[in-house]
Every structure is written in C-alpha cells, then in structure tokens.
Amino acid sequence: MTEQVKINLNLSTGEVAIEAPASALDSIFDRLESFLPKLVSEFELNEANQREPNSETDASASEDEDNGTEEQMPTKADEQKKAPKKRNSKPSSTKPQSYKTVDLGLSPQERTEFKDFYISKAPKTQNDHVLVVIYWLLKNTDREKLTVDEIFTGLRTVGERIPKRITSVLSNLSIGSYITKENNEPTLLHIGEDYVDHDLPKKNEGGK
C-alpha cells in the first residue's frame, strides 16, 4: 500500500505543514525547494491584496491621512461667520401722510353737485377716486392746480376713503399721463379729462 503524503500550505502566514513517512522526506524536500519561489510570490501577492483600499472612499481617506489633513465638522462659530449679516432696516417709504381740511369755497349747492357728479362716475380704484375729485374741482372752481390738502378735503366732501399716501396716487396718475404735477400740485391733462368724460362709469361685463 502506498504511503500517504500530506502537505498543508497557509498563504496568509506562510506556514508549511508536512505529514509523510521518513523514507519520503528527501524527495519531498527536493520538490518543495523547486516550489518555494512560487509559494513566496503567492504569499507576497496575498499580503498586497490585503493592504489595498477596499473602495474609493477608503483610498481618499488614506490619501488624506498621508497628506496630514483631516475633515472636521463645522463649528457653531464657523456657521455664524458664513451666515449673511443682517442689514440695518431703512425707514419705510410707505409711512402714512397727514393732511388737513381746507376751505374749498363751495356753496351748499356746489357741494351737492360735487357729490352727485362723483356718484355718477362711480370710481372703483384709488386712482379713479382722486382723478374724479381733481377733475371736478378744476372744472368747477377758479383753480388751475390743486394742493394735496385740497384733494384730501375733496375726498372728505364726497365721503370717500382717503388713500394712505395721496402723493403715491398722484405719481400713478402722472405716469399714466392723466395729470401733470409740480411739487405734488396736479393739473389735469386731456387724457385724464377724456378718461373721466368717456370711460367712467366703467361698464359691467357684457356691456350692460
């Protein structure tokens, strides 16, 4: 019966375990001598594979360690530095204006005619409210232009709500070429006159 020979190779440690009868040891060592260079190569390759990074992330981490750099979590102080600085708030330009009632020099009959005309034109917007007041006062008094207080008094006379800023409404009317104004004292242009004459009151949908 042929005697069994067992050789165990551990590539991770490089250990070689041999189980064989004494009569076969010489031939076994001869074969191992020729096999050892290949065994050493396999052992070194196995060691190299174990040292290689398992992923791109590991490689990046390894590279950062080699370069002596380390990613740090941002601190609260860093976040405060990056946060945009709050600008000082400027006073609002929409601050309400104050007005005073002045004498428009209207008789009781003229006041009634003023109210009736205003109601007949049925203005719906602040621009129209102010424009109708300007129209009637310039057409029915000896004024060539109006002050803001006179417009305010005219709105009070017809029972209309006062805009937050009459000067802003005058600017809107001026941009639309309904009026021209100097020092917030408007005069009526023909576009504004035609608008009140022909476009007010505005027709409902369906032409009714």
C-alpha positions as CSV (number, residue, x, y, z in Angstrom):
1,M,0.0,0.0,0.0
2,T,1.3,3.4,-1.0
3,E,2.2,5.6,1.9
4,Q,0.2,8.8,2.0
5,V,1.9,12.2,1.9
6,K,0.0,15.4,3.1
7,I,1.3,18.9,2.7
8,N,-0.7,21.9,4.1
9,L,0.2,25.4,2.9
10,N,-1.1,28.5,4.7
11,L,-0.7,31.5,2.3
12,S,-1.8,34.1,4.9
13,T,1.0,33.0,7.4
14,G,3.5,31.3,5.0
15,E,3.5,28.2,7.2
16,V,4.1,24.7,5.6
17,A,2.9,21.5,7.4
18,I,4.1,18.1,6.1
19,E,2.8,14.7,7.1
20,A,4.8,11.9,5.4
21,P,6.9,8.8,6.3
22,A,10.6,9.3,6.9
23,S,11.5,7.4,3.7
24,A,9.8,10.0,1.6
25,L,11.1,13.2,3.2
26,D,14.1,13.6,0.9
27,S,12.1,13.6,-2.2
28,I,9.5,15.9,-0.6
29,F,12.2,18.5,0.3
30,D,13.5,18.4,-3.3
31,R,10.1,19.2,-4.6
32,L,9.5,21.9,-2.0
33,E,12.8,23.5,-3.0
34,S,11.6,24.0,-6.5
35,F,8.1,25.1,-5.4
36,L,9.2,27.7,-2.8
37,P,9.8,30.6,-5.2
38,K,6.2,30.3,-6.4
39,L,5.0,30.0,-2.8
40,V,6.8,33.2,-1.8
41,S,5.3,35.0,-4.8
42,E,1.8,33.9,-3.8
43,F,2.3,34.9,-0.2
44,E,3.5,38.5,-1.2
45,L,0.6,38.9,-3.6
46,N,-1.9,37.9,-0.8
47,E,-0.3,40.5,1.5
48,A,-0.5,43.2,-1.1
49,N,-4.2,42.5,-1.7
50,Q,-4.9,42.8,2.0
51,R,-3.2,46.2,2.1
52,E,-5.1,47.7,-0.9
53,P,-8.1,50.0,-0.1
54,N,-11.5,48.3,-0.4
55,S,-13.2,51.3,-2.0
56,E,-12.6,54.8,-3.4
57,T,-13.7,56.2,-0.1
58,D,-11.0,54.2,1.7
59,A,-8.5,55.4,-0.8
60,S,-9.5,59.0,-0.3
61,A,-9.3,58.6,3.5
62,S,-5.9,57.0,3.2
63,E,-4.7,59.9,1.0
64,D,-6.0,62.5,3.4
65,E,-4.1,60.7,6.2
66,D,-0.9,60.7,4.2
67,N,-1.3,64.4,3.5
68,G,-1.9,65.1,7.2
69,T,-5.4,66.5,6.5
70,E,-8.5,65.6,8.4
71,E,-12.1,66.7,7.6
72,Q,-13.6,68.5,10.6
73,M,-17.3,69.2,11.3
74,P,-18.1,72.9,11.1
75,T,-18.4,74.6,14.5
76,K,-21.1,77.0,15.6
77,A,-18.6,79.8,15.2
78,D,-17.9,78.8,11.6
79,E,-21.6,78.8,10.8
80,Q,-22.0,82.2,12.3
81,K,-19.2,83.5,10.1
82,K,-20.8,82.1,7.0
83,A,-24.3,83.4,7.9
84,P,-25.2,86.6,5.9
85,K,-25.1,89.7,8.0
86,K,-28.4,91.4,8.6
87,R,-28.6,94.8,7.0
88,N,-30.0,97.7,9.0
89,S,-33.6,98.2,8.1
90,K,-34.4,101.5,6.5
91,P,-37.4,103.6,7.3
92,S,-40.4,102.6,5.2
93,S,-41.3,104.9,2.4
94,T,-44.9,104.0,2.8
95,K,-45.4,105.9,6.0
96,P,-48.9,107.4,6.1
97,Q,-49.1,111.1,5.4
98,S,-51.1,113.5,7.5
99,Y,-53.5,116.0,5.8
100,K,-55.6,118.9,7.0
101,T,-59.1,120.1,5.9
102,V,-59.1,123.4,4.0
103,D,-61.9,125.6,2.7
104,L,-62.7,124.8,-0.9
105,G,-65.0,127.8,-1.2
106,L,-68.0,125.7,-2.3
107,S,-71.6,126.7,-1.7
108,P,-74.1,124.2,-0.4
109,Q,-75.4,123.7,-3.9
110,E,-71.9,123.2,-5.3
111,R,-71.2,120.6,-2.6
112,T,-74.4,118.7,-3.6
113,E,-73.4,118.9,-7.3
114,F,-69.9,117.7,-6.5
115,K,-71.3,114.7,-4.6
116,D,-73.8,113.9,-7.3
117,F,-71.2,114.0,-10.0
118,Y,-68.8,111.8,-8.0
119,I,-71.6,109.2,-7.5
120,S,-72.5,109.3,-11.2
121,K,-68.9,108.4,-12.2
122,A,-68.8,105.5,-9.7
123,P,-65.0,105.4,-9.4
124,K,-63.7,102.0,-8.1
125,T,-60.0,102.4,-7.6
126,Q,-57.9,104.9,-5.6
127,N,-56.6,106.3,-8.9
128,D,-60.1,106.9,-10.1
129,H,-61.2,108.4,-6.8
130,V,-58.5,111.0,-6.8
131,L,-58.8,111.7,-10.6
132,V,-62.6,112.4,-10.4
133,V,-62.0,114.8,-7.5
134,I,-59.3,116.6,-9.4
135,Y,-61.5,116.8,-12.5
136,W,-64.5,118.3,-10.8
137,L,-62.6,120.8,-8.6
138,L,-60.5,122.1,-11.6
139,K,-63.6,122.3,-13.8
140,N,-65.9,124.0,-11.3
141,T,-63.6,126.3,-9.4
142,D,-61.2,129.0,-10.5
143,R,-58.2,126.8,-9.5
144,E,-55.6,125.9,-12.1
145,K,-53.9,123.3,-9.8
146,L,-54.7,121.7,-6.5
147,T,-52.8,121.1,-3.3
148,V,-52.7,117.7,-1.6
149,D,-54.8,119.2,1.3
150,E,-57.5,120.3,-1.3
151,I,-57.6,116.8,-2.7
152,F,-57.9,115.4,0.8
153,T,-60.8,117.8,1.5
154,G,-62.5,117.0,-1.8
155,L,-62.4,113.3,-0.9
156,R,-63.8,114.0,2.5
157,T,-66.6,116.1,0.9
158,V,-67.8,113.2,-1.3
159,G,-67.4,110.7,1.6
160,E,-64.6,108.7,0.1
161,R,-61.9,106.8,1.9
162,I,-58.6,108.6,2.0
163,P,-55.6,106.8,0.4
164,K,-52.6,106.0,2.7
165,R,-50.5,108.3,0.6
166,I,-52.2,110.7,-1.8
167,T,-48.8,111.6,-3.3
168,S,-48.3,108.0,-4.4
169,V,-51.7,108.1,-6.2
170,L,-50.7,111.3,-7.9
171,S,-47.5,109.7,-9.1
172,N,-49.5,106.8,-10.6
173,L,-51.8,109.3,-12.4
174,S,-48.8,111.2,-13.6
175,I,-47.1,108.0,-15.0
176,G,-50.4,107.3,-16.9
177,S,-50.3,110.8,-18.3
178,Y,-53.7,111.6,-16.7
179,I,-52.2,114.6,-14.9
180,T,-49.1,116.6,-14.7
181,K,-47.8,117.7,-11.3
182,E,-45.2,120.0,-9.9
183,N,-44.4,119.9,-6.2
184,N,-47.3,117.4,-5.9
185,E,-49.8,120.0,-7.1
186,P,-51.6,118.4,-10.1
187,T,-53.1,119.9,-13.2
188,L,-55.4,117.9,-15.5
189,L,-54.2,116.6,-18.9
190,H,-56.5,115.9,-21.8
191,I,-56.0,112.1,-21.3
192,G,-57.3,112.4,-17.7
193,E,-60.2,114.6,-18.8
194,D,-61.3,112.2,-21.6
195,Y,-61.0,109.3,-19.2
196,V,-63.4,110.8,-16.8
197,D,-65.7,112.1,-19.5
198,H,-65.9,108.9,-21.6
199,D,-64.6,105.9,-19.6
200,L,-66.4,106.5,-16.3
201,P,-68.5,104.9,-15.0
202,K,-67.0,101.7,-16.3
203,K,-69.3,99.3,-18.0
204,N,-70.0,95.9,-16.4
205,E,-69.1,92.7,-18.2
206,G,-71.5,92.1,-21.1
207,G,-71.7,95.8,-22.0
208,K,-74.5,96.5,-19.6
